[in-house]
Amino acid sequence: MGARSDASPAAVRRIDAREAAVEVLLGVLSEGRRLEDALAVPQSRLGDRRDRGLVQELCYGTLRRLEQLQQLSENLLVRPLRRKDRDVAVLIMLGLYQLLYTRVPSHAAVAATVEVARNRGKPWAVGLLNAILRSFLRRQDELLHSAQVASESSWGLPAWLRTELERAWPARWKRIALSLSERPPMSLRVNLRRLDREAYLEACEKIGLSGRAIPFTDAGVHLAETCDLADLPGFEDGWASVQDGAAQLTAGVLGLAPGQRVLDACAAPGGKTCQILETAPQGVRVTAIDIDAERVERMRENLRRLRLQAELAVGDATDPIGASWARRPFDRILLDVPCSATGVIRRHPDVKRLRRPGDIPGLAERQTRMLDALWPILAEGGRLLYVTCSLLPAENETQIFDFLERHSDAREQVISVSWGHSRNAGRQVLPGDEGMDGFYFACLEKR
């Protein structure tokens, strides 16, 4: 007699991309989960790679355009849905997103979205979804205008973040808000130890991938369209890595010289560590730490794929004293601190839903502790490069001003470059600048 399986049919049933997208978005919107974590759940139940790509497109896109889609849904519904029918509300937004922002034919988008309601055991919602999506197709211009007028005050951002951006960037906040709602380009960093950028672009062209160089970088490439990593030329052989253009500016600001010891603190998943190693002069030795052991293992895998070597350690950047990796001073320290991620909302649209204004003081306090803890292990004459992917002064120039007040042996090393925007301390790249994300850089030198 065979062994009885305890798995329920629902646990093993294959689901399509739209059904998976509903589960993912409910995880973010109702349960407060990070989008990357929520996406990992339904992957094993999807049919193929194309389905996984469609799930990502639907979830990322819906969250980027969430405020507009919610407003359209409200205008189309005769009465609000009950709390227990949150999945139907998500299905309406998914349907609207497909009709507005994808190449899926209208009839196919409506039919496939309606079918999910049946699969979720809500046959009553079939007629509702059909009526709402077809009504949108008939009245699209009128509804879009109405939704735009109603949501103008938010600019697609939470009220608190819009206020902060308006205060920090009075002449640019509208452009920033628009950029944060756009789809970012697929950005790559060519491994210059293996081939140059021009050769990689030619390899892309041969397989039908169009790309262009990212300004201000030596190895950056923007692809015209996203694709699966497995389809990139030489990816498994270490020819290229995924990395935003602004993040690629880091190694150049460090000012590396032969024989230096470099610490990359908070380094996982290792993009900047690998870039330093790919471009470093002879004899540069890199130590990379992260507090999360699993993320350190991801760094190890990335280094292995790129055939690079660094000293890796699980370590706490707020408490280096006595740690084996901190026994000797470093000539360069890269401190890419945990932050609000307000500069990378294009790539992480769940930040708009999960981040709260009350989070900022706690993040700033942790950043302060990291700066103060790592400063003693920087060699005299050495540089510490402070980096965030934030747009908020509390995490950026205010941190640097306060640090200089506390440390008489520190001075700011002005970053004299043609990219970004000069601040009272440090330099800021804004979302959309040459297709890049929002990053802040400040260089501190020990006297």
C-alpha positions in Angstrom: 0.0 0.0 0.0 1.5 3.3 -1.1 2.3 6.2 1.3 -0.5 8.7 1.8 0.2 12.2 0.7 -0.8 14.9 3.2 -0.5 17.7 0.6 -3.8 19.3 -0.2 -4.8 19.9 -3.8 -4.6 23.7 -3.2 -1.0 23.4 -2.0 0.2 21.8 -5.2 -2.2 23.3 -7.8 -0.4 25.2 -10.5 -1.4 28.9 -10.7 -1.1 31.4 -13.5 0.7 34.7 -13.4 -2.3 36.8 -12.5 -3.3 34.6 -9.6 0.2 34.6 -8.3 0.3 38.4 -8.6 -2.8 38.7 -6.5 -1.1 36.6 -3.7 2.1 38.7 -3.9 0.2 42.1 -3.8 -2.0 40.9 -0.9 1.2 40.1 0.9 2.6 43.6 0.4 -0.6 45.6 0.8 -2.4 43.7 3.5 0.4 41.9 5.4 3.2 44.5 5.1 5.6 42.1 3.5 8.6 43.3 1.4 7.9 42.8 -2.3 11.0 40.6 -2.8 10.0 38.3 0.0 6.4 38.1 -1.2 7.5 37.2 -4.7 9.5 34.2 -3.5 6.3 32.5 -2.2 4.4 31.5 -5.4 7.4 30.9 -7.7 7.3 27.1 -7.4 3.7 27.0 -8.4 4.2 28.9 -11.7 4.4 27.2 -15.0 7.5 28.6 -16.7 10.0 31.5 -16.8 7.6 33.7 -18.9 5.0 33.4 -16.1 7.6 34.5 -13.5 8.5 37.5 -15.7 4.9 38.5 -16.0 4.3 38.2 -12.3 7.2 40.6 -11.7 5.9 43.0 -14.3 2.4 43.1 -12.9 3.5 43.4 -9.2 6.2 46.0 -9.7 4.1 48.0 -12.2 0.9 48.0 -10.1 2.8 49.2 -7.0 4.5 52.0 -9.0 1.1 53.2 -10.2 -0.8 52.3 -7.1 -2.3 55.7 -6.3 -3.6 56.2 -9.8 -5.1 52.6 -10.0 -6.7 53.0 -6.6 -8.4 56.3 -7.7 -9.6 54.7 -11.0 -11.0 51.8 -9.0 -12.9 54.1 -6.6 -14.4 56.0 -9.6 -15.5 52.8 -11.2 -17.1 51.1 -8.2 -20.7 51.9 -7.3 -20.0 51.0 -3.7 -16.8 50.1 -1.8 -15.8 46.4 -1.5 -15.8 44.7 1.8 -12.6 44.2 3.7 -12.7 40.4 3.1 -12.8 41.1 -0.7 -9.4 42.8 -0.8 -8.4 40.2 -3.4 -11.1 41.5 -5.7 -9.9 45.1 -5.2 -6.4 43.9 -6.2 -7.8 42.1 -9.3 -9.4 45.4 -10.4 -6.1 47.2 -10.2 -4.3 44.4 -11.9 -6.8 44.5 -14.8 -6.5 48.3 -15.1 -2.7 48.1 -15.1 -2.7 45.6 -17.9 -5.1 47.7 -20.0 -3.0 50.9 -19.4 0.6 49.8 -19.3 1.1 46.4 -21.0 0.9 45.0 -24.5 -1.6 42.4 -23.5 -4.6 42.7 -25.8 -7.6 44.2 -24.0 -9.9 41.2 -24.5 -7.2 38.8 -23.2 -6.4 41.0 -20.2 -10.1 41.2 -19.2 -10.7 37.4 -19.7 -7.6 36.3 -17.8 -8.3 38.7 -14.9 -11.9 37.6 -14.6 -10.8 33.9 -14.6 -8.8 34.5 -11.5 -11.9 35.4 -9.6 -13.4 32.0 -10.5 -10.3 30.2 -9.4 -10.3 32.0 -6.1 -13.9 30.8 -5.4 -15.6 34.1 -6.0 -18.0 33.6 -8.9 -20.0 36.6 -7.9 -17.0 38.9 -8.7 -16.9 37.6 -12.3 -19.6 39.9 -13.5 -18.4 42.8 -11.5 -14.8 42.6 -12.9 -16.1 42.2 -16.4 -18.3 45.3 -16.1 -15.7 47.5 -14.4 -12.9 46.7 -16.9 -15.1 47.1 -19.9 -16.5 50.3 -18.5 -13.0 51.6 -18.2 -12.3 50.8 -21.9 -15.4 52.8 -23.0 -14.7 55.8 -20.7 -10.9 55.7 -20.5 -10.1 59.4 -21.3 -12.8 60.7 -19.0 -11.7 58.4 -16.1 -8.0 59.1 -16.5 -8.6 62.8 -16.4 -10.7 62.5 -13.3 -8.2 60.3 -11.5 -5.3 62.7 -12.4 -7.2 65.7 -10.9 -8.1 63.7 -7.8 -4.5 62.4 -7.2 -2.6 65.6 -8.1 -2.0 66.4 -4.4 -0.1 63.1 -3.9 2.0 62.9 -7.0 2.0 59.2 -6.6 3.7 59.4 -3.2 2.6 59.1 0.5 1.7 62.5 1.9 4.7 62.5 4.3 7.2 61.7 1.6 5.8 64.3 -0.8 6.1 66.9 2.0 9.8 65.9 2.7 10.8 66.0 -0.9 9.1 69.4 -1.4 11.0 70.7 1.5 14.4 69.2 0.5 14.1 69.8 -3.2 11.7 72.8 -3.8 12.7 73.3 -7.4 13.0 69.7 -8.4 10.5 67.6 -6.3 7.9 67.3 -9.0 10.4 65.9 -11.5 11.6 63.5 -8.7 8.0 62.4 -8.0 7.4 61.7 -11.7 10.7 59.8 -12.0 9.9 57.6 -9.0 6.7 56.3 -10.8 8.5 55.4 -14.0 9.8 52.0 -15.0 13.6 52.0 -14.5 16.0 50.7 -17.2 17.8 47.4 -16.8 21.2 48.5 -15.8 24.4 46.4 -16.1 28.0 46.7 -15.1 30.4 45.0 -17.5 33.3 43.1 -15.9 36.2 45.0 -17.3 38.6 42.2 -16.2 36.9 40.0 -18.9 36.0 42.5 -21.7 35.4 46.2 -22.4 32.0 47.8 -22.6 32.0 48.2 -26.4 32.7 44.5 -26.8 29.8 43.7 -24.5 27.4 46.0 -26.3 28.4 44.2 -29.6 27.7 40.8 -27.9 24.2 42.1 -26.9 23.5 43.4 -30.4 24.3 40.0 -31.9 21.4 38.4 -29.9 19.0 41.2 -30.4 19.5 43.2 -27.2 19.9 46.9 -27.8 21.9 48.9 -25.2 23.8 52.1 -24.6 26.6 53.3 -22.3 25.6 54.9 -19.0 27.3 58.4 -18.9 29.9 59.0 -16.2 30.6 55.3 -15.8 33.4 53.2 -17.4 31.4 49.9 -17.4 27.7 50.8 -17.2 25.1 49.7 -19.8 21.4 50.5 -20.0 19.4 47.9 -22.0 16.5 49.1 -24.0 14.3 46.3 -22.6 14.5 44.0 -19.6 15.3 40.4 -20.1 16.0 37.3 -18.0 19.5 37.1 -16.6 20.0 33.7 -18.4 19.6 35.5 -21.7 22.4 38.0 -21.1 25.6 37.3 -23.0 28.1 35.6 -20.8 26.2 36.2 -17.5 27.1 32.8 -16.0 30.7 33.3 -17.1 30.9 36.6 -15.2 30.9 39.0 -18.1 28.4 41.4 -16.5 26.3 42.0 -13.3 23.1 43.9 -12.7 23.9 47.2 -11.0 22.3 50.7 -11.2 24.4 53.4 -12.8 24.6 55.6 -9.7 25.8 52.7 -7.6 28.6 52.3 -10.2 29.9 55.8 -9.4 31.1 54.5 -6.0 34.5 53.0 -6.9 35.7 56.1 -8.7 35.0 58.3 -5.7 36.9 56.0 -3.3 40.2 57.1 -5.0 41.9 53.7 -4.7 45.7 53.3 -4.9 47.9 50.2 -5.2 48.3 48.1 -2.0 45.5 49.7 0.0 43.3 47.8 2.4 39.6 48.5 1.8 36.6 47.7 4.0 33.1 47.4 2.4 30.7 47.6 5.4 27.1 46.6 5.0 28.3 45.0 1.7 25.6 42.4 0.7 24.7 41.4 -1.9 28.2 42.5 -3.0 27.7 44.6 -6.1 30.0 47.4 -4.9 32.5 44.9 -3.5 32.7 43.2 -6.9 33.0 46.5 -8.7 35.9 47.6 -6.5 37.7 44.3 -7.2 37.0 44.5 -11.0 38.6 48.0 -11.2 41.1 48.1 -8.3 44.8 48.8 -8.9 47.4 46.1 -8.2 47.5 44.8 -4.6 44.3 46.2 -3.3 42.8 43.9 -0.7 39.1 44.0 0.1 37.3 42.9 3.2 33.5 42.8 2.9 31.1 42.4 5.9 27.4 42.2 6.5 25.4 41.4 9.6 23.2 38.8 7.8 24.9 35.4 7.3 22.6 34.4 4.4 23.4 37.6 2.6 27.2 37.0 3.1 26.7 33.7 1.3 25.1 35.5 -1.6 28.2 37.7 -1.8 30.3 34.5 -1.9 28.2 33.2 -4.8 28.6 36.5 -6.7 32.3 36.6 -6.2 32.6 33.0 -7.4 30.6 33.8 -10.6 32.9 36.7 -11.3 36.1 34.8 -10.4 37.0 37.4 -7.7 38.4 37.1 -4.3 37.7 39.1 -1.1 37.8 38.4 2.6 34.2 37.9 3.7 32.9 38.0 7.3 29.6 38.2 9.2 30.1 41.4 11.1 28.2 44.3 12.7 29.3 47.7 11.5 28.1 49.3 14.7 30.4 47.2 16.8 33.8 46.4 15.1 35.9 46.4 18.3 37.5 43.0 18.8 36.2 41.6 15.5 38.8 39.6 13.6 38.2 41.6 10.4 38.9 44.9 12.2 42.2 44.2 13.8 44.2 46.4 11.4 43.2 49.9 10.1 41.8 50.4 6.6 43.0 52.9 4.0 39.5 53.2 2.6 36.1 52.4 4.1 32.9 52.2 2.0 29.9 52.7 4.3 26.7 52.1 2.3 24.3 52.4 5.2 20.8 51.0 5.6 18.4 53.8 4.8 14.9 54.8 3.8 15.5 53.7 0.1 13.5 56.7 -1.0 15.9 57.2 -4.0 15.3 53.7 -5.4 11.4 53.6 -5.2 11.4 52.9 -9.0 13.1 49.6 -8.4 11.4 49.0 -5.0 7.9 50.4 -5.2 6.8 48.7 -2.0 8.9 51.3 -0.2 6.0 53.7 -0.7 3.7 51.4 1.2 6.0 50.0 3.9 8.1 53.0 4.9 6.7 55.3 7.6 7.9 58.8 8.6 8.6 57.5 12.1 11.2 55.1 10.6 13.6 58.0 9.6 14.9 58.9 13.1 15.6 55.3 13.9 17.5 54.8 10.6 19.4 58.0 11.1 20.4 56.9 14.6 21.7 53.6 13.3 23.7 55.4 10.5 25.2 57.7 13.2 26.3 54.6 15.2 27.9 53.1 12.2 29.9 56.2 11.3 31.2 56.7 14.8 32.0 53.0 15.2 34.0 52.6 12.0 35.9 55.9 12.2 38.5 54.6 14.7 39.5 51.8 12.3 40.2 54.2 9.4 43.9 54.9 9.0 45.3 58.4 9.3 45.0 60.1 5.9 42.4 57.5 4.9 39.0 58.1 3.4 35.5 57.0 4.4 32.9 57.2 1.7 29.4 57.5 3.1 26.7 56.4 0.7 22.9 56.1 0.9 20.1 55.5 -1.6 18.0 58.2 0.2 16.8 61.6 -0.9 16.2 62.9 2.6 18.7 65.4 4.3 18.3 63.7 7.7 20.1 60.7 6.3 22.5 62.6 4.1 24.0 66.0 4.6 22.7 66.4 8.1 24.5 63.2 9.0 27.8 64.6 7.6 27.4 68.0 9.3 26.8 66.3 12.7 29.7 63.9 12.2 32.1 66.7 11.5 30.9 68.5 14.7 31.7 65.4 16.7 35.1 64.5 15.2 37.8 67.2 15.1 40.1 64.8 13.1 37.7 64.6 10.2 37.1 66.9 7.2 35.0 66.7 4.2 36.8 65.8 0.9 34.8 67.6 -1.7 33.7 65.3 -4.6 34.7 67.3 -7.7 32.8 65.6 -10.5 30.4 66.6 -13.3 27.6 64.3 -12.3 24.9 64.8 -9.6 23.9 67.9 -7.6 26.2 69.6 -5.1 24.7 69.8 -1.5 26.0 71.7 1.5 27.9 68.5 2.2 28.3 65.7 -0.3 26.7 65.2 -3.7 23.3 63.8 -4.7 22.2 61.9 -7.8 18.5 62.3 -8.3 16.2 59.6 -9.7 16.1 59.9 -13.5 19.5 61.6 -13.9 20.9 59.9 -17.0 18.5 57.0 -16.2 20.1 56.4 -12.8 18.5 55.9 -9.3 18.8 58.4 -6.4 22.1 58.0 -4.5 23.9 60.3 -2.0 27.7 60.4 -1.6 30.0 62.1 1.0 33.7 61.6 1.4 35.3 62.1 4.8 39.1 62.2 5.3 40.9 61.5 8.5 43.4 64.3 9.1 
